[in-house]
Amino acid sequence: MYSGFMSTPERLIEATRELLWERGYVGTSPKAIQQQAGAGQGSMYHHFAGKPDLALAAIRRTAEEMRAATEATFGGGGTAYERISAYLLRERDVLRGCPVGRLTMDPEIIAGAELRAPVDETLDWLRGRIAEIVQEGLDQGEFADTLVPREIAAAVVATVQGGYVLARASGSPDAFDAGVRGLLSLLAPAAKTQ
């Protein structure tokens, strides 16, 4: 499943990332990780103190990749509205959900401050970054001055995360797409024509 060039710790981290996204923390056993990674129990415990240590490495990696992909979209140029629109409309595996957001539904992740920290940090970063973009739009006169950056950022994140939930519940990405279109239609009148 993994490249022959990938080290054992990398295979273990990648296997854990996939399993956490698919099954959650409770449903991801050390044996399943080892099988998916093609690594033995000795190798796993040689590189990681245990399942929590490995899960933390996997969650951090997922969070880093999500931030990098999101920042690439936000840094792509254009108006604030265009950058927010690009983020909302970018291609996603909607029915799988967000690999970071889904962790908020896992009681073991939420109960443990160490495992929860990268999830909290990533969602806080995302809201903060969107608020910065909205503020840039306000500063440039692109948006009506009635918009509150932190509130718009919360609405964008809630639309994406809630859209994943609705799409998974219905078995169709249509609910996600409808939420995105609805939010963009609400933001469009606030964006002044230049």
Rosetta blueprint (number, residue, H / E / L):
1 M L
2 Y L
3 S L
4 G L
5 F L
6 M L
7 S L
8 T H
9 P H
10 E H
11 R H
12 L H
13 I H
14 E H
15 A H
16 T H
17 R H
18 E H
19 L H
20 L H
21 W H
22 E H
23 R H
24 G L
25 Y L
26 V L
27 G L
28 T L
29 S L
30 P H
31 K H
32 A H
33 I H
34 Q H
35 Q H
36 Q H
37 A H
38 G L
39 A L
40 G L
41 Q H
42 G H
43 S H
44 M H
45 Y H
46 H H
47 H H
48 F L
49 A L
50 G L
51 K H
52 P H
53 D H
54 L H
55 A H
56 L H
57 A H
58 A H
59 I H
60 R H
61 R H
62 T H
63 A H
64 E H
65 E H
66 M H
67 R H
68 A H
69 A H
70 T H
71 E H
72 A H
73 T H
74 F H
75 G L
76 G L
77 G L
78 G L
79 T L
80 A H
81 Y H
82 E H
83 R H
84 I H
85 S H
86 A H
87 Y H
88 L H
89 L H
90 R L
91 E L
92 R L
93 D L
94 V L
95 L L
96 R L
97 G L
98 C L
99 P L
100 V L
101 G H
102 R H
103 L H
104 T H
105 M H
106 D L
107 P H
108 E H
109 I H
110 I H
111 A H
112 G L
113 A H
114 E H
115 L H
116 R H
117 A H
118 P H
119 V H
120 D H
121 E H
122 T H
123 L H
124 D H
125 W H
126 L H
127 R H
128 G H
129 R H
130 I H
131 A H
132 E H
133 I H
134 V H
135 Q H
136 E H
137 G H
138 L H
139 D H
140 Q L
141 G L
142 E L
143 F E
144 A L
145 D L
146 T L
147 L L
148 V L
149 P H
150 R H
151 E H
152 I H
153 A H
154 A H
155 A H
156 V H
157 V H
158 A H
159 T H
160 V H
161 Q H
162 G H
163 G H
164 Y H
165 V H
166 L H
167 A H
168 R H
169 A H
170 S H
171 G L
172 S L
173 P L
174 D H
175 A H
176 F H
177 D H
178 A H
179 G H
180 V H
181 R H
182 G H
183 L H
184 L H
185 S H
186 L H
187 L H
188 A H
189 P H
190 A H
191 A E
192 K L
193 T L
194 Q L
